[in-house]
Amino acid sequence: MTVERKPMNIRAQNLLVIMSDEHNADFMGCAGHKYVKTPNLDALAARGTRFDAAYTNCPICVPARASLATGRYIHQIGYWDNAIAYDGRIEGWGHRLQDAGMRVESIGKLHYRNGGDPTGFDKQHIPMHIKDGVGMVQGSVRGQFPDFQRPPPRPGAGQIAPGAGPGETSYTRYDRKIAEIACDWIANAGNTRNDKPWVLFVSFVSPHYPLIAPPEFFEMYRAQELPLPLLEPRSGYQSHPWSERLTRLHSGLDVTPDVVRRALASYAALCTFVDAQIGYVLRALDRAGLTASTRIAYTSDHGELAGSRGMWGKSTMYREATGVPMILAGSDVPSAKVSRTPVSLVDMYPTILDATGLPVEDRTLPGRSLFDFANSPDDLERLAFSEYHAMGSPSGAYMIRQGRYKYHHYVGYRPELFDVESDPNEVHDLAADPAYAATLAACERKLREIVDPEATDKRAKADQKALVEAHGGPEAVFARARGGKNFTEIPPEVEAIL
């Protein structure tokens, strides 16, 4: 049964929200990983509460960040993919803070439409948004043009693993600059009298691919010691039919175990690298004398498959992609606690309002404050939800996690059901087992209480078709995309100062 909760009386304080990009929730020492070194996140979890059943509301960057900004599910707001980005038309927590006269600023990656839209920040420091305010329109082509022969995936998508190794990229240089500016911002805040709490949103790009890690971090890992991912095609794993198209887009091609281990070492090194940048920011709070008066929330926009099921990237309903790290620390948060309550990015909206002393006035929001969950017994019957309508998917995909079960619904394809208590790695699909027929039906009913899967699939594809046609049709869209990278580049004006 759902655990009853009474609203908490939270003291208003500053809030530092730290976000990374594509951080697999298992790749932290505090999550039990035997190899990955994340001392700063481990220390943060030790003085706060870590949520080990946290999920993104969409396993791809732009929609996930729109969901976090607005506190709403993707089908409620219509930011479907990496070309339909948050533009402020639906107000979010940033607007609430501004209306209350609080200082709210961002540093780093936002992945919104552009810096000129009213997205709830007083100032955006070195932001990264979708390229030219347009983004990856080719990802909006999802079968709406039956006569169009989609070109094969760009080599970059399949080269995630083979391209791994030591080095510096514009992304790692960008993250170092984000940390530097955040430290300066915090030092200035410590020297400034603030009558009201402030919120600073610090958003790093790592450990997002390319899997090229600074040498001093790459050298921390011995690739040959890392275990191979589970469910590799070479060992006989067969992809779900819905995932076949995504496998072609997100695979590491037919790579050897040594290449896979090298890629894992690079990804682990990037996790340690971003942990180090987070450490700089947290120590800046200490130096400024603000630690006691500032709460900290850490999360990521989505996970990373990290070679599992023969795939790299995200975009699936499996835990590696939909699971995210989530830590809350500071006043009114139990220390050294691990909460098993299912939570998701939409819970950040009420959490931010709680932290700064503002009431949650909109009762239509699906999220609930993490303070409530941190200070209550685990509510295993609480439901977490995710969905995907973006690049490579033949139809809409949906996930619910409630209790011990995780259910995947694919429009036009067979479902999947996993008992994540006995099978946390989601190896054994129970959907076809007659013994679980009632559980499967109950999961589908719960899903349909949240969303109409078929109608939403049609609506997403219609919006995406209109967008593609506005850009000249699929042929023109793919012609413009030819030769480009399969990840957002650092804006030239930001690149110039790195």
Secondary structure, 3 states (H helix, E strand, C coil): CCCCCCCCCCCCCEEEEEEECCCCCCCCHHHCCCCCCCHHHHHHHHCEEEECCEECCCCCHHHHHHHHHHCCCHHHHCCCCCCCCCCCCCCCHHHHHHHCCCEEEEEEECCCCCCCCCCCCCEEEEEECCHHHCCCHHHHCCCCCCCCCCCCCCHHHHCCCCCCEECCCHHHHHHHHHHHHHHHHHHHHHCCCCCCCEEEEEECCCCCCCCEECHHHHCCCCHHHCCCCCCCHHHCCCCCCCHHHHHHHHECCCCCHHHHHHHHHHHHHHHHHHHHHHHHHHHHHHHCCCHHHEEEEEEECCCCCCCHHHECCCCCCCHHHHECCEEEECCCCCCCEEECCCEEHHHHHHHHHHHCCCCCCCCCCCCCCHHHHHCCCCCCCCCEEEEECCCCCCCCEEEEEECCEEEEEECCCCCEEEECCCCCCCCCCCCCCHHHHHHHHHHHHHHHHHCCHHHHHHHHHHHHHHHHHHCCCHHHHHHHHCCCCCCCCCCHHHHCCC
